[in-house]
Amino acid sequence: MSKDGNKEIEIKLSYKNKREILDKLGPTAKFAGIKNFHDIYYRFKDNEMKNTNDALRLRITEEASELTYKSKTEDRDNVWHRTELTTTVSSPEILDQILSGVGIQRLYEYQSQKEYWMLDGCEIVFAHFTLPAELDFMEIEGSSEKEIRTVVERLGDSVVEVGENFFKVFDNARNK
């Protein structure tokens, strides 16, 4: 979404009332679709799943599959910056076997449904995760922190910025 096609700039937010958020976004926000995802993250070197580490993600959807390298995240006041390099994958099963064969092990799996909206060059995503635990949150991705902050300000107290601790619910579910 950024001007550099390999750079992701986003903020993650918790919310209580989706309808209130959509009302605040107004009629200029355009619905862009819903997608279901099955994401598999792989252990890259000896990394754990943290934004301070690099990651490999195999994403499987109804339409296509892709492999993404995600660099370490630079956190600037809850706006995350990272490089992402993505390529399509014709056989996710074979890629999984290749990665396993060269010693890159599966780390975590996620299943989610994401609802996409577009507003003033920003992508607004309502994410609903069902695996490894149920969790709802929003992401706003744009080409600059300024664009993202403009949307966050528009939403006011309908949202709360979250950091990595918000996602510990996933760790807790995996540790059960």
C-alpha positions in Angstrom: 0.0 0.0 0.0 3.0 2.3 0.4 4.6 4.3 -2.4 7.4 1.7 -2.2 5.4 -1.4 -3.2 7.5 -3.6 -0.9 6.9 -1.5 2.2 4.0 -2.1 4.5 2.9 0.8 6.8 0.0 0.0 9.1 -1.6 0.4 12.5 -3.6 -2.2 14.4 -6.6 -1.1 16.5 -9.2 -2.7 18.8 -12.8 -1.6 18.5 -16.2 -2.5 20.0 -18.8 -1.3 17.5 -18.1 -1.9 13.8 -21.3 0.0 12.7 -20.2 3.1 14.6 -16.8 3.0 12.8 -18.4 2.6 9.4 -20.7 5.5 10.2 -17.7 7.7 11.1 -15.9 6.7 7.9 -18.9 7.9 6.0 -20.2 7.3 2.5 -16.8 7.9 0.9 -15.6 4.6 2.4 -16.0 2.0 -0.3 -16.5 -1.7 0.5 -13.8 -3.8 -1.3 -14.7 -7.3 -0.4 -14.3 -10.2 2.1 -11.6 -12.9 2.0 -10.9 -16.0 4.0 -7.3 -16.8 4.8 -5.3 -19.8 6.0 -1.8 -18.5 7.0 1.1 -20.6 7.9 4.2 -19.0 9.5 7.5 -20.7 9.4 10.4 -20.6 11.8 13.1 -18.5 10.1 16.4 -19.3 11.8 15.6 -19.6 15.5 12.9 -16.9 15.5 9.7 -16.9 17.5 6.7 -15.1 16.1 7.4 -11.6 17.1 7.5 -8.3 15.1 11.1 -7.9 16.0 12.0 -11.0 13.9 11.9 -11.8 10.2 9.1 -14.2 9.1 8.0 -16.3 6.2 4.3 -16.7 5.6 2.4 -19.0 3.3 -1.0 -17.6 2.6 -3.7 -19.8 1.2 -7.0 -18.3 -0.1 -9.8 -19.6 -2.3 -8.3 -17.7 -5.3 -4.5 -18.2 -4.9 -1.6 -18.9 -2.7 1.5 -16.8 -2.0 4.7 -16.8 0.0 5.7 -13.6 1.8 9.0 -12.7 3.4 8.2 -10.1 6.2 11.2 -8.2 7.6 11.6 -7.1 11.2 9.1 -4.5 12.1 10.0 -0.9 13.0 7.5 0.4 15.5 7.0 4.2 15.3 4.5 5.1 18.0 2.3 2.0 17.1 2.5 2.5 13.4 4.4 -0.5 12.1 6.8 -0.3 9.1 8.2 -3.4 7.4 9.4 -4.7 4.1 7.3 -7.4 2.5 8.3 -9.4 -0.5 5.6 -11.6 -2.0 5.4 -14.1 -4.8 2.6 -16.4 -6.0 2.7 -20.1 -5.3 1.1 -22.6 -7.6 1.3 -25.5 -5.0 1.2 -24.6 -1.3 1.4 -28.3 -0.4 4.7 -28.7 -2.4 6.1 -25.5 -1.0 5.3 -26.7 2.5 7.2 -29.9 1.8 10.2 -28.0 0.3 10.4 -25.7 3.3 10.3 -28.6 5.7 12.8 -30.5 3.6 15.4 -27.7 3.9 14.8 -27.5 7.7 12.4 -24.5 7.8 9.7 -25.7 10.2 6.1 -24.6 10.6 5.8 -22.2 13.5 2.1 -21.1 13.7 -1.1 -21.3 11.8 -3.9 -18.8 11.6 -7.4 -18.8 10.1 -9.2 -15.5 9.5 -11.8 -13.7 7.6 -11.0 -10.1 6.6 -13.4 -7.4 5.4 -11.8 -4.7 3.3 -12.8 -1.0 2.9 -11.0 1.8 1.0 -10.9 5.4 2.1 -8.7 8.2 0.9 -6.0 5.9 -0.3 -6.0 3.8 2.9 -7.1 0.2 3.2 -9.2 -0.5 6.3 -9.5 -4.1 7.4 -11.8 -5.7 9.9 -10.1 -8.9 10.8 -11.9 -11.8 12.5 -9.5 -14.6 13.6 -10.8 -18.1 14.5 -7.5 -20.0 14.8 -5.6 -20.3 17.1 -8.1 -18.2 19.0 -11.0 -15.9 18.4 -9.9 -12.3 18.1 -11.3 -9.2 16.3 -9.3 -6.1 15.4 -8.8 -3.5 12.7 -5.8 -2.6 10.5 -5.4 0.6 8.6 -2.7 0.5 6.0 -1.6 3.4 3.9 1.3 4.9 2.1 2.3 7.2 5.0 1.9 7.6 8.7 0.1 10.9 8.0 -2.6 9.2 5.9 -3.1 6.5 8.6 -3.2 9.0 11.5 -5.8 11.0 9.6 -8.1 8.0 9.5 -7.4 7.1 13.1 -8.3 10.7 14.2 -11.5 10.5 12.2 -12.5 7.4 14.2 -11.7 9.1 17.6 -12.6 7.1 20.7 -14.2 4.3 18.6 -10.8 2.7 18.4 -7.8 2.0 20.6 -4.3 1.5 19.3 -2.8 -1.9 20.2 0.7 -3.2 20.4 2.1 -6.7 20.3 0.8 -7.6 23.8 -2.8 -7.5 22.3 -2.0 -10.6 20.4 -0.8 -12.7 23.4 -4.3 -14.3 23.2 -2.8 -16.3 20.3 0.2 -17.4 22.4 -2.1 -18.4 25.3 -4.3 -20.5 23.0 -1.3 -22.3 21.5 0.1 -23.0 24.9 -3.1 -24.8 26.1 
